[in-house]
Amino acid sequence: MNTVAVIDYGMGNLRSVCKAIEHVAPKARVQLTASAVDIKSAARVVFPGQGAIGGCMTALETGGLRESVLEAMHSRPFLGICLGLQALYDFSEEGGGTPCLSLLAGSVKRFPAEKMTDPATGLPLKVPHMGWNQVHQTSPHPLWNGIPQDTRFYFVHSYYADSADAPDIAGETTYALRFTSAAAHANIFAVQFHPEKSQRAGLRLLENFMSWDGN
């Protein structure tokens, strides 16, 4: 059976992610779980979440999930969503500085208040970056299949990923500045936006993930 573990570490409404996956893959077994055993036995893993990165990293440690999550990141199709993207980098500025999982080179930074101006109108841009925005695909990937270039997805975040290795960047978005909104590395694909809130395009990305073999 095509089993998928959706990691529950106590942050965010994760049932919407499960429901979206069940919609696109009705024959799959979707588990919202905080069990390392479930994560290790699943055929594919989804690492979602929203909130503070410090709380995320602490929850992985105290819940005994860090080792199983890292193992999944090296061995099976793995999808990160929102915090699940940010946690892959070396370091986040949030909370005065938070070490992350160092799966991808780079850091996570706060949108700088002094630069948050719409270049087209000159009007200030709000933080968090909340709402629909385009994702420009910078490299081909199976998870982009059937999704047109510059499709709009739904974002909610105050911090953004600044990738240090260009080959890891799968998509970019502009909000006053250009940031990594999708990253890909081996069997890992991760996005800053919320596919479960992104209507048809988001469901297509989740459907692609459920049929992806990680290569």
N, CA and C atoms as a LAMMPS dump frame, in Angstrom:
ITEM: TIMESTEP
0
ITEM: NUMBER OF ATOMS
645
ITEM: BOX BOUNDS ff ff ff
-5.0000000000000000e+02 5.0000000000000000e+02
-5.0000000000000000e+02 5.0000000000000000e+02
-5.0000000000000000e+02 5.0000000000000000e+02
ITEM: ATOMS id mol type element x y z
1 1 1 N 0.838 -1.204 0
2 1 2 C 0 0 0
3 1 3 C 0.871 1.251 0
4 2 1 N 0.398 2.288 -0.668
5 2 2 C 1.104 3.573 -0.7
6 2 3 C 0.806 4.315 0.598
7 3 1 N 1.664 4.172 1.588
8 3 2 C 1.445 4.798 2.892
9 3 3 C 2.223 6.105 2.986
10 4 1 N 1.604 7.106 3.611
11 4 2 C 2.27 8.395 3.788
12 4 3 C 2.086 8.837 5.23
13 5 1 N 3.178 9.178 5.863
14 5 2 C 3.152 9.696 7.237
15 5 3 C 3.208 11.212 7.175
16 6 1 N 2.213 11.874 7.758
17 6 2 C 2.207 13.321 7.91
18 6 3 C 2.637 13.611 9.338
19 7 1 N 3.789 14.238 9.49
20 7 2 C 4.401 14.385 10.806
21 7 3 C 3.629 15.392 11.654
22 8 1 N 3.177 14.937 12.819
23 8 2 C 2.445 15.79 13.756
24 8 3 C 3.355 16.09 14.942
25 9 1 N 3.881 17.312 14.992
26 9 2 C 4.724 17.688 16.131
27 9 3 C 4.077 18.831 16.909
28 10 1 N 2.738 18.932 16.764
29 10 2 C 1.974 19.841 17.605
30 10 3 C 1.894 21.267 17.126
31 11 1 N 2.17 21.522 15.833
32 11 2 C 2.165 22.903 15.334
33 11 3 C 1.365 23.006 14.052
34 12 1 N 0.271 23.747 14.076
35 12 2 C -0.511 24.002 12.879
36 12 3 C -1.667 23.037 12.716
37 13 1 N -2.614 23.408 11.884
38 13 2 C -3.74 22.555 11.555
39 13 3 C -3.317 21.605 10.441
40 14 1 N -2.915 20.405 10.832
41 14 2 C -2.335 19.486 9.873
42 14 3 C -3.373 18.581 9.213
43 15 1 N -4.594 18.566 9.753
44 15 2 C -5.614 17.695 9.18
45 15 3 C -5.996 18.136 7.769
46 16 1 N -5.861 19.428 7.483
47 16 2 C -6.161 19.892 6.13
48 16 3 C -5.168 19.309 5.125
49 17 1 N -3.919 19.113 5.557
50 17 2 C -2.926 18.466 4.696
51 17 3 C -3.332 17.014 4.433
52 18 1 N -3.715 16.316 5.493
53 18 2 C -4.138 14.915 5.345
54 18 3 C -5.331 14.802 4.414
55 19 1 N -6.323 15.676 4.597
56 19 2 C -7.534 15.631 3.776
57 19 3 C -7.213 15.881 2.301
58 20 1 N -6.289 16.805 2.044
59 20 2 C -5.911 17.098 0.662
60 20 3 C -5.219 15.896 0.016
61 21 1 N -4.348 15.219 0.767
62 21 2 C -3.675 14.034 0.228
63 21 3 C -4.676 12.913 -0.006
64 22 1 N -5.596 12.721 0.931
65 22 2 C -6.624 11.692 0.765
66 22 3 C -7.486 11.969 -0.467
67 23 1 N -7.703 13.246 -0.767
68 23 2 C -8.507 13.619 -1.928
69 23 3 C -7.818 13.225 -3.229
70 24 1 N -6.503 13.445 -3.308
71 24 2 C -5.793 13.165 -4.566
72 24 3 C -5.325 11.713 -4.657
73 25 1 N -5.272 11.021 -3.531
74 25 2 C -4.815 9.625 -3.514
75 25 3 C -5.739 8.81 -2.606
76 26 1 N -6.978 8.572 -3.039
77 26 2 C -7.963 7.927 -2.175
78 26 3 C -7.618 6.499 -1.755
79 27 1 N -6.72 5.849 -2.486
80 27 2 C -6.343 4.48 -2.135
81 27 3 C -5.138 4.434 -1.188
82 28 1 N -4.545 5.583 -0.924
83 28 2 C -3.372 5.63 -0.037
84 28 3 C -3.811 5.565 1.428
85 29 1 N -2.897 5.149 2.265
86 29 2 C -3.121 5.157 3.714
87 29 3 C -2.377 6.35 4.294
88 30 1 N -3.122 7.36 4.752
89 30 2 C -2.54 8.598 5.243
90 30 3 C -2.613 8.608 6.764
91 31 1 N -1.457 8.759 7.412
92 31 2 C -1.386 8.774 8.869
93 31 3 C -0.861 10.113 9.362
94 32 1 N -1.651 10.801 10.185
95 32 2 C -1.15 11.953 10.926
96 32 3 C -0.551 11.393 12.203
97 33 1 N 0.757 11.495 12.347
98 33 2 C 1.409 10.733 13.407
99 33 3 C 2.55 11.479 14.082
100 34 1 N 2.719 11.189 15.355
101 34 2 C 3.858 11.675 16.127
102 34 3 C 4.743 10.499 16.532
103 35 1 N 4.597 9.385 15.84
104 35 2 C 5.325 8.159 16.167
105 35 3 C 6.514 7.965 15.241
106 36 1 N 7.696 7.794 15.819
107 36 2 C 8.893 7.522 15.029
108 36 3 C 8.754 6.213 14.267
109 37 1 N 8.077 5.247 14.844
110 37 2 C 7.866 3.948 14.185
111 37 3 C 7.033 4.12 12.923
112 38 1 N 5.963 4.914 13.016
113 38 2 C 5.118 5.157 11.839
114 38 3 C 5.89 5.867 10.739
115 39 1 N 6.719 6.834 11.131
116 39 2 C 7.496 7.587 10.142
117 39 3 C 8.491 6.669 9.434
118 40 1 N 9.132 5.793 10.196
119 40 2 C 10.132 4.898 9.614
120 40 3 C 9.513 3.85 8.701
121 41 1 N 8.245 3.499 8.942
122 41 2 C 7.619 2.44 8.153
123 41 3 C 6.847 2.965 6.948
124 42 1 N 6.613 4.265 6.86
125 42 2 C 5.83 4.826 5.763
126 42 3 C 6.62 4.837 4.463
127 43 1 N 5.913 4.714 3.349
128 43 2 C 6.559 4.725 2.036
129 43 3 C 7.002 6.122 1.641
130 44 1 N 6.296 7.144 2.143
131 44 2 C 6.649 8.536 1.87
132 44 3 C 6.259 9.377 3.075
133 45 1 N 6.89 10.541 3.214
134 45 2 C 6.738 11.348 4.426
135 45 3 C 6.473 12.801 4.044
136 46 1 N 5.541 13.433 4.773
137 46 2 C 5.245 14.852 4.6
138 46 3 C 5.543 15.559 5.919
139 47 1 N 6.305 16.65 5.82
140 47 2 C 6.725 17.429 6.999
141 47 3 C 6.114 18.83 6.867
142 48 1 N 4.891 19.023 7.4
143 48 2 C 4.222 20.316 7.284
144 48 3 C 4.423 21.155 8.542
145 49 1 N 3.674 22.238 8.64
146 49 2 C 3.698 23.022 9.87
147 49 3 C 3.746 24.507 9.627
148 50 1 N 3.317 25.243 10.632
149 50 2 C 3.403 26.697 10.607
150 50 3 C 3.592 27.166 12.038
151 51 1 N 4.169 28.346 12.202
152 51 2 C 4.48 28.839 13.536
153 51 3 C 5.954 29.161 13.643
154 52 1 N 6.521 28.971 14.824
155 52 2 C 7.908 29.349 15.091
156 52 3 C 8.856 28.177 14.869
157 53 1 N 9.982 28.445 14.207
158 53 2 C 10.94 27.383 13.915
159 53 3 C 11.57 26.827 15.19
160 54 1 N 11.757 27.678 16.197
161 54 2 C 12.328 27.178 17.449
162 54 3 C 11.45 26.128 18.085
163 55 1 N 10.14 26.369 18.094
164 55 2 C 9.204 25.392 18.626
165 55 3 C 9.207 24.113 17.827
166 56 1 N 9.355 24.243 16.514
167 56 2 C 9.418 23.073 15.638
168 56 3 C 10.618 22.201 15.969
169 57 1 N 11.794 22.802 16.053
170 57 2 C 13.005 22.028 16.322
171 57 3 C 12.969 21.402 17.709
172 58 1 N 12.46 22.137 18.694
173 58 2 C 12.33 21.591 20.05
174 58 3 C 11.381 20.408 20.07
175 59 1 N 10.261 20.529 19.351
176 59 2 C 9.282 19.447 19.327
177 59 3 C 9.853 18.187 18.689
178 60 1 N 10.664 18.329 17.651
179 60 2 C 11.289 17.158 17.038
180 60 3 C 12.219 16.453 18.024
181 61 1 N 12.95 17.24 18.8
182 61 2 C 13.885 16.672 19.771
183 61 3 C 13.146 15.998 20.923
184 62 1 N 12.223 16.742 21.547
185 62 2 C 11.555 16.209 22.747
186 62 3 C 10.613 15.069 22.402
187 63 1 N 10.096 15.066 21.166
188 63 2 C 9.207 13.986 20.758
189 63 3 C 9.94 12.775 20.217
190 64 1 N 11.271 12.833 20.166
191 64 2 C 12.058 11.707 19.681
192 64 3 C 11.915 11.464 18.186
193 65 1 N 11.592 12.529 17.437
194 65 2 C 11.324 12.378 16.011
195 65 3 C 12.488 12.77 15.117
196 66 1 N 13.456 13.477 15.648
197 66 2 C 14.525 14.014 14.792
198 66 3 C 15.226 12.916 13.99
199 67 1 N 15.598 11.824 14.622
200 67 2 C 16.336 10.763 13.944
201 67 3 C 15.501 10.14 12.825
202 68 1 N 14.227 9.866 13.091
203 68 2 C 13.383 9.232 12.078
204 68 3 C 13.109 10.181 10.919
205 69 1 N 12.98 11.473 11.21
206 69 2 C 12.773 12.458 10.151
207 69 3 C 14.017 12.559 9.272
208 70 1 N 15.187 12.611 9.875
209 70 2 C 16.427 12.678 9.103
210 70 3 C 16.61 11.428 8.253
211 71 1 N 16.257 10.277 8.807
212 71 2 C 16.379 9.03 8.048
213 71 3 C 15.462 9.059 6.834
214 72 1 N 14.237 9.559 7.024
215 72 2 C 13.296 9.645 5.906
216 72 3 C 13.79 10.615 4.837
217 73 1 N 14.423 11.702 5.269
218 73 2 C 14.934 12.694 4.329
219 73 3 C 16.03 12.121 3.431
220 74 1 N 16.647 11.032 3.848
221 74 2 C 17.735 10.446 3.059
222 74 3 C 17.299 9.202 2.289
223 75 1 N 16.031 8.775 2.451
224 75 2 C 15.711 7.452 1.93
225 75 3 C 14.408 7.33 1.145
226 76 1 N 13.457 8.263 1.316
227 76 2 C 12.139 8.103 0.707
228 76 3 C 11.633 9.423 0.141
229 77 1 N 10.62 9.379 -0.73
230 77 2 C 10.019 10.644 -1.178
231 77 3 C 9.578 11.466 0.037
232 78 1 N 10.06 12.693 0.089
233 78 2 C 9.866 13.545 1.274
234 78 3 C 9.407 14.914 0.823
235 79 1 N 8.288 15.374 1.382
236 79 2 C 7.737 16.676 1.036
237 79 3 C 7.699 17.567 2.265
238 80 1 N 8.364 18.724 2.188
239 80 2 C 8.309 19.72 3.249
240 80 3 C 7.374 20.85 2.863
241 81 1 N 6.58 21.328 3.832
242 81 2 C 5.626 22.413 3.578
243 81 3 C 5.817 23.5 4.619
244 82 1 N 6.027 24.732 4.18
245 82 2 C 6.16 25.915 5.04
246 82 3 C 7.342 25.736 6.007
247 83 1 N 7.084 25.508 7.3
248 83 2 C 8.199 25.253 8.225
249 83 3 C 8.995 24.027 7.798
250 84 1 N 8.333 23.102 7.108
251 84 2 C 9.015 21.911 6.608
252 84 3 C 10.034 22.216 5.536
253 85 1 N 9.942 23.374 4.899
254 85 2 C 11.019 23.876 4.029
255 85 3 C 12.083 24.556 4.867
256 86 1 N 11.696 25.49 5.71
257 86 2 C 12.664 26.288 6.47
258 86 3 C 13.55 25.429 7.357
259 87 1 N 13 24.361 7.908
260 87 2 C 13.767 23.493 8.812
261 87 3 C 14.899 22.759 8.114
262 88 1 N 14.871 22.701 6.783
263 88 2 C 15.903 21.967 6.047
264 88 3 C 17.22 22.72 5.948
265 89 1 N 17.205 24.023 6.196
266 89 2 C 18.402 24.842 6.017
267 89 3 C 19.302 24.804 7.253
268 90 1 N 20.418 25.486 7.165
269 90 2 C 21.4 25.441 8.253
270 90 3 C 20.942 26.2 9.487
271 91 1 N 20.241 27.327 9.258
272 91 2 C 20.055 28.283 10.355
273 91 3 C 18.886 29.198 10.03
274 92 1 N 18.133 29.594 11.057
275 92 2 C 17.08 30.584 10.887
276 92 3 C 17.326 31.764 11.816
277 93 1 N 17.058 32.959 11.334
278 93 2 C 17.194 34.159 12.157
279 93 3 C 16.106 34.251 13.223
280 94 1 N 15.046 33.497 13.063
281 94 2 C 13.91 33.599 13.975
282 94 3 C 14.308 33.205 15.399
283 95 1 N 13.718 33.906 16.374
284 95 2 C 13.971 33.585 17.773
285 95 3 C 15.369 33.919 18.228
286 96 1 N 16.003 34.886 17.563
287 96 2 C 17.366 35.247 17.93
288 96 3 C 18.416 34.331 17.35
289 97 1 N 17.972 33.383 16.518
290 97 2 C 18.902 32.446 15.887
291 97 3 C 18.595 31.02 16.282
292 98 1 N 18.249 30.181 15.307
293 98 2 C 17.879 28.794 15.581
294 98 3 C 18.606 27.865 14.618
295 99 1 N 19.459 26.956 15.107
296 99 2 C 20.057 25.949 14.233
297 99 3 C 18.976 25.015 13.7
298 100 1 N 19.083 24.675 12.417
299 100 2 C 18.087 23.795 11.807
300 100 3 C 18.737 22.465 11.416
301 101 1 N 18.206 21.769 10.421
302 101 2 C 18.626 20.397 10.138
303 101 3 C 19.806 20.283 9.18
304 102 1 N 20.173 21.357 8.501
305 102 2 C 21.347 21.389 7.613
306 102 3 C 21.297 20.344 6.505
307 103 1 N 20.098 20.116 5.961
308 103 2 C 19.983 19.269 4.774
309 103 3 C 20.251 20.07 3.508
310 104 1 N 19.959 21.371 3.558
311 104 2 C 20.204 22.265 2.44
312 104 3 C 21.091 23.41 2.905
313 105 1 N 21.991 23.842 2.045
314 105 2 C 22.879 24.955 2.387
315 105 3 C 22.128 26.273 2.257
316 106 1 N 22.283 27.12 3.269
317 106 2 C 21.629 28.415 3.244
318 106 3 C 21.001 28.73 4.583
319 107 1 N 20.264 29.825 4.632
320 107 2 C 19.669 30.261 5.895
321 107 3 C 18.274 30.809 5.65
322 108 1 N 17.562 31.008 6.745
323 108 2 C 16.2 31.536 6.7
324 108 3 C 16.222 32.919 7.35
325 109 1 N 15.721 33.921 6.636
326 109 2 C 15.826 35.308 7.085
327 109 3 C 14.444 35.954 7.185
328 110 1 N 14.355 36.98 8.026
329 110 2 C 13.112 37.731 8.127
330 110 3 C 13.043 38.75 6.99
331 111 1 N 11.844 38.946 6.445
332 111 2 C 11.672 39.999 5.455
333 111 3 C 12.086 41.325 6.081
334 112 1 N 13.046 42.049 5.481
335 112 2 C 13.549 43.286 6.085
336 112 3 C 12.564 44.44 5.911
337 113 1 N 12.175 45.059 7.029
338 113 2 C 11.155 46.108 6.995
339 113 3 C 11.527 47.24 6.05
340 114 1 N 12.825 47.579 5.976
341 114 2 C 13.259 48.719 5.169
342 114 3 C 13.164 48.45 3.666
343 115 1 N 12.98 47.193 3.275
344 115 2 C 12.911 46.859 1.852
345 115 3 C 11.515 46.445 1.404
346 116 1 N 10.548 46.464 2.31
347 116 2 C 9.228 45.944 1.984
348 116 3 C 8.367 46.996 1.298
349 117 1 N 8.701 47.26 0.037
350 117 2 C 7.973 48.214 -0.792
351 117 3 C 7.674 47.57 -2.141
352 118 1 N 6.45 47.724 -2.597
353 118 2 C 6.069 47.21 -3.912
354 118 3 C 6.749 48.059 -4.981
355 119 1 N 7.635 47.475 -5.803
356 119 2 C 8.347 48.286 -6.804
357 119 3 C 7.414 48.866 -7.863
358 120 1 N 6.259 48.254 -8.073
359 120 2 C 5.336 48.741 -9.104
360 120 3 C 4.527 49.942 -8.642
361 121 1 N 4.179 49.968 -7.34
362 121 2 C 3.302 51.03 -6.833
363 121 3 C 3.972 51.96 -5.841
364 122 1 N 5.09 51.518 -5.258
365 122 2 C 5.748 52.299 -4.216
366 122 3 C 5.078 52.177 -2.86
367 123 1 N 4.038 51.372 -2.785
368 123 2 C 3.31 51.205 -1.525
369 123 3 C 4.005 50.167 -0.647
370 124 1 N 3.874 50.306 0.68
371 124 2 C 4.499 49.334 1.577
372 124 3 C 3.844 47.964 1.474
373 125 1 N 4.639 46.934 1.661
374 125 2 C 4.154 45.556 1.671
375 125 3 C 4.113 45.045 3.107
376 126 1 N 3.066 44.316 3.436
377 126 2 C 2.884 43.832 4.797
378 126 3 C 3.694 42.572 5.051
379 127 1 N 4.1 42.408 6.283
380 127 2 C 4.703 41.17 6.769
381 127 3 C 3.836 40.703 7.943
382 128 1 N 3.346 39.464 7.914
383 128 2 C 3.748 38.379 7.025
384 128 3 C 3.269 38.547 5.578
385 129 1 N 3.999 37.875 4.7
386 129 2 C 3.594 37.72 3.306
387 129 3 C 2.428 36.737 3.317
388 130 1 N 1.23 37.237 3.051
389 130 2 C 0.039 36.407 3.178
390 130 3 C -0.844 36.572 1.945
391 131 1 N -1.154 35.472 1.295
392 131 2 C -2.022 35.496 0.133
393 131 3 C -1.396 34.796 -1.065
394 132 1 N -1.949 35.059 -2.231
395 132 2 C -1.543 34.374 -3.458
396 132 3 C -0.381 35.089 -4.123
397 133 1 N 0.572 34.3 -4.609
398 133 2 C 1.705 34.863 -5.326
399 133 3 C 2.232 33.831 -6.309
400 134 1 N 2.92 34.326 -7.325
401 134 2 C 3.441 33.451 -8.368
402 134 3 C 4.682 32.688 -7.897
403 135 1 N 4.802 31.481 -8.401
404 135 2 C 6.021 30.688 -8.225
405 135 3 C 6.623 30.454 -9.602
406 136 1 N 7.846 30.948 -9.782
407 136 2 C 8.556 30.763 -11.05
408 136 3 C 9.429 29.52 -10.942
409 137 1 N 9.113 28.523 -11.726
410 137 2 C 9.865 27.269 -11.703
411 137 3 C 11.244 27.485 -12.329
412 138 1 N 12.289 27.235 -11.555
413 138 2 C 13.648 27.481 -12.041
414 138 3 C 14.339 26.224 -12.546
415 139 1 N 13.747 25.064 -12.284
416 139 2 C 14.288 23.815 -12.802
417 139 3 C 13.151 22.811 -12.937
418 140 1 N 13.238 21.913 -13.911
419 140 2 C 12.18 20.909 -14.073
420 140 3 C 12.197 19.921 -12.916
421 141 1 N 11.024 19.401 -12.583
422 141 2 C 10.917 18.42 -11.509
423 141 3 C 9.596 17.676 -11.676
424 142 1 N 9.562 16.385 -11.335
425 142 2 C 8.299 15.639 -11.45
426 142 3 C 7.13 16.279 -10.698
427 143 1 N 7.395 16.998 -9.614
428 143 2 C 6.293 17.603 -8.868
429 143 3 C 5.704 18.831 -9.56
430 144 1 N 6.397 19.339 -10.578
431 144 2 C 5.845 20.439 -11.367
432 144 3 C 4.991 19.945 -12.539
433 145 1 N 4.915 18.643 -12.767
434 145 2 C 4.177 18.127 -13.918
435 145 3 C 2.733 18.628 -13.912
436 146 1 N 2.314 19.209 -15.052
437 146 2 C 0.946 19.678 -15.183
438 146 3 C 0.667 21.003 -14.517
439 147 1 N 1.69 21.654 -13.958
440 147 2 C 1.528 22.956 -13.297
441 147 3 C 2.211 24.009 -14.167
442 148 1 N 1.468 24.95 -14.735
443 148 2 C 2.063 25.938 -15.637
444 148 3 C 3.087 26.836 -14.93
445 149 1 N 4.006 27.337 -15.712
446 149 2 C 4.984 28.312 -15.199
447 149 3 C 4.252 29.52 -14.609
448 150 1 N 4.786 30.024 -13.493
449 150 2 C 4.269 31.218 -12.812
450 150 3 C 2.854 31.05 -12.251
451 151 1 N 2.494 29.821 -11.931
452 151 2 C 1.221 29.562 -11.251
453 151 3 C 1.237 30.209 -9.867
454 152 1 N 0.089 30.65 -9.42
455 152 2 C -0.033 31.279 -8.11
456 152 3 C -0.391 30.237 -7.053
457 153 1 N 0.31 30.328 -5.914
458 153 2 C 0.054 29.472 -4.758
459 153 3 C -0.19 30.359 -3.537
460 154 1 N -0.678 29.737 -2.462
461 154 2 C -1.05 30.512 -1.266
462 154 3 C 0.073 30.469 -0.225
463 155 1 N 0.493 31.655 0.239
464 155 2 C 1.603 31.81 1.186
465 155 3 C 1.115 32.417 2.497
466 156 1 N 1.764 32.014 3.594
467 156 2 C 1.642 32.692 4.891
468 156 3 C 2.982 32.535 5.602
469 157 1 N 3.817 33.599 5.603
470 157 2 C 5.116 33.481 6.283
471 157 3 C 5.751 34.862 6.458
472 158 1 N 6.572 34.964 7.509
473 158 2 C 7.314 36.195 7.797
474 158 3 C 8.802 36.039 7.539
475 159 1 N 9.249 34.802 7.378
476 159 2 C 10.65 34.492 7.112
477 159 3 C 10.751 33.769 5.774
478 160 1 N 11.879 33.913 5.109
479 160 2 C 12.037 33.32 3.784
480 160 3 C 13.364 32.578 3.682
481 161 1 N 13.398 31.59 2.8
482 161 2 C 14.61 30.798 2.588
483 161 3 C 15.54 31.49 1.606
484 162 1 N 16.809 31.572 1.98
485 162 2 C 17.861 32.123 1.125
486 162 3 C 18.842 30.984 0.838
487 163 1 N 18.633 30.292 -0.297
488 163 2 C 19.449 29.123 -0.631
489 163 3 C 20.862 29.54 -1.013
490 164 1 N 21.833 28.783 -0.523
491 164 2 C 23.231 29.053 -0.86
492 164 3 C 23.666 28.289 -2.104
493 165 1 N 22.975 27.203 -2.436
494 165 2 C 23.322 26.396 -3.607
495 165 3 C 22.223 26.519 -4.656
496 166 1 N 22.545 27.127 -5.787
497 166 2 C 21.559 27.333 -6.841
498 166 3 C 20.903 26.027 -7.318
499 167 1 N 21.637 24.904 -7.413
500 167 2 C 20.995 23.67 -7.876
501 167 3 C 19.856 23.183 -6.974
502 168 1 N 19.829 23.627 -5.719
503 168 2 C 18.753 23.223 -4.807
504 168 3 C 17.454 23.994 -5.049
505 169 1 N 17.526 25.084 -5.801
506 169 2 C 16.349 25.935 -5.994
507 169 3 C 15.49 25.375 -7.119
508 170 1 N 14.221 25.083 -6.8
509 170 2 C 13.281 24.585 -7.805
510 170 3 C 12.244 25.626 -8.178
511 171 1 N 12.082 26.654 -7.331
512 171 2 C 11.122 27.697 -7.617
513 171 3 C 11.446 28.956 -6.836
514 172 1 N 11.131 30.108 -7.414
515 172 2 C 11.372 31.386 -6.747
516 172 3 C 10.122 32.255 -6.819
517 173 1 N 9.991 33.13 -5.828
518 173 2 C 8.859 34.051 -5.736
519 173 3 C 9.383 35.421 -5.348
520 174 1 N 8.726 36.453 -5.836
521 174 2 C 9.125 37.821 -5.502
522 174 3 C 8.091 38.467 -4.593
523 175 1 N 8.587 38.964 -3.461
524 175 2 C 7.781 39.786 -2.546
525 175 3 C 8.739 40.833 -1.998
526 176 1 N 8.859 41.933 -2.705
527 176 2 C 9.881 42.965 -2.478
528 176 3 C 11.263 42.452 -2.866
529 177 1 N 11.574 41.25 -2.497
530 177 2 C 12.822 40.607 -2.906
531 177 3 C 12.499 39.199 -3.391
532 178 1 N 13.484 38.59 -4.049
533 178 2 C 13.28 37.251 -4.606
534 178 3 C 13.776 36.214 -3.602
535 179 1 N 12.955 35.206 -3.341
536 179 2 C 13.336 34.179 -2.367
537 179 3 C 13.017 32.787 -2.903
538 180 1 N 13.607 31.78 -2.271
539 180 2 C 13.364 30.39 -2.652
540 180 3 C 12.001 29.956 -2.127
541 181 1 N 11.088 29.673 -3.039
542 181 2 C 9.763 29.206 -2.625
543 181 3 C 9.571 27.711 -2.854
544 182 1 N 10.536 27.075 -3.529
545 182 2 C 10.537 25.619 -3.671
546 182 3 C 11.983 25.161 -3.793
547 183 1 N 12.291 24.074 -3.119
548 183 2 C 13.646 23.52 -3.144
549 183 3 C 13.57 22.027 -3.431
550 184 1 N 14.564 21.526 -4.127
551 184 2 C 14.608 20.104 -4.461
552 184 3 C 16.03 19.597 -4.311
553 185 1 N 16.157 18.455 -3.668
554 185 2 C 17.481 17.844 -3.491
555 185 3 C 17.282 16.34 -3.323
556 186 1 N 17.747 15.574 -4.329
557 186 2 C 17.59 14.119 -4.311
558 186 3 C 16.11 13.765 -4.094
559 187 1 N 15.796 13.03 -3.023
560 187 2 C 14.413 12.593 -2.782
561 187 3 C 13.584 13.609 -2.003
562 188 1 N 14.121 14.809 -1.791
563 188 2 C 13.422 15.854 -1.037
564 188 3 C 12.856 16.906 -1.99
565 189 1 N 11.608 17.279 -1.753
566 189 2 C 11.016 18.447 -2.399
567 189 3 C 10.321 19.224 -1.292
568 190 1 N 10.515 20.538 -1.245
569 190 2 C 9.93 21.332 -0.162
570 190 3 C 9.482 22.681 -0.697
571 191 1 N 8.379 23.172 -0.136
572 191 2 C 7.788 24.417 -0.632
573 191 3 C 7.464 25.343 0.534
574 192 1 N 7.588 26.662 0.289
575 192 2 C 7.225 27.644 1.3
576 192 3 C 5.711 27.854 1.337
577 193 1 N 5.057 27.696 0.221
578 193 2 C 3.616 27.896 0.15
579 193 3 C 2.865 26.679 0.701
580 194 1 N 1.55 26.819 0.788
581 194 2 C 0.699 25.744 1.306
582 194 3 C -0.074 25.103 0.165
583 195 1 N 0.35 23.941 -0.338
584 195 2 C -0.393 23.307 -1.435
585 195 3 C -1.816 22.927 -1.028
586 196 1 N -2.009 22.587 0.244
587 196 2 C -3.352 22.189 0.7
588 196 3 C -4.331 23.355 0.7
589 197 1 N -3.82 24.593 0.589
590 197 2 C -4.667 25.788 0.523
591 197 3 C -4.642 26.434 -0.853
592 198 1 N -4.002 25.774 -1.811
593 198 2 C -3.745 26.386 -3.114
594 198 3 C -4.618 25.833 -4.232
595 199 1 N -5.758 25.31 -3.872
596 199 2 C -6.772 24.889 -4.829
597 199 3 C -6.202 23.895 -5.844
598 200 1 N -6.566 24.049 -7.116
599 200 2 C -6.255 23.019 -8.112
600 200 3 C -4.752 22.781 -8.267
601 201 1 N -3.965 23.861 -8.308
602 201 2 C -2.519 23.694 -8.506
603 201 3 C -1.883 22.981 -7.314
604 202 1 N -2.328 23.318 -6.113
605 202 2 C -1.789 22.664 -4.932
606 202 3 C -2.138 21.191 -4.887
607 203 1 N -3.369 20.868 -5.267
608 203 2 C -3.77 19.462 -5.302
609 203 3 C -2.974 18.701 -6.356
610 204 1 N -2.684 19.358 -7.478
611 204 2 C -1.888 18.683 -8.512
612 204 3 C -0.478 18.395 -7.999
613 205 1 N 0.111 19.337 -7.262
614 205 2 C 1.442 19.104 -6.703
615 205 3 C 1.417 17.926 -5.724
616 206 1 N 0.389 17.855 -4.887
617 206 2 C 0.276 16.73 -3.946
618 206 3 C 0.055 15.414 -4.687
619 207 1 N -0.743 15.454 -5.74
620 207 2 C -0.948 14.254 -6.551
621 207 3 C 0.367 13.799 -7.174
622 208 1 N 1.135 14.746 -7.68
623 208 2 C 2.446 14.405 -8.249
624 208 3 C 3.352 13.784 -7.199
625 209 1 N 3.315 14.327 -5.989
626 209 2 C 4.142 13.769 -4.916
627 209 3 C 3.758 12.328 -4.619
628 210 1 N 2.47 12.045 -4.624
629 210 2 C 2.018 10.702 -4.266
630 210 3 C 2.365 9.653 -5.32
631 211 1 N 2.741 10.103 -6.514
632 211 2 C 3.163 9.139 -7.554
633 211 3 C 4.665 9.208 -7.837
634 212 1 N 5.362 10.082 -7.144
635 212 2 C 6.808 10.288 -7.346
636 212 3 C 7.602 9.202 -6.645
637 213 1 N 8.629 8.686 -7.323
638 213 2 C 9.442 7.628 -6.726
639 213 3 C 10.688 8.175 -6.013
640 214 1 N 10.835 9.516 -5.988
641 214 2 C 11.966 10.117 -5.282
642 214 3 C 13.191 10.312 -6.134
643 215 1 N 13.075 10.049 -7.425
644 215 2 C 14.219 10.224 -8.334
645 215 3 C 13.933 11.281 -9.385
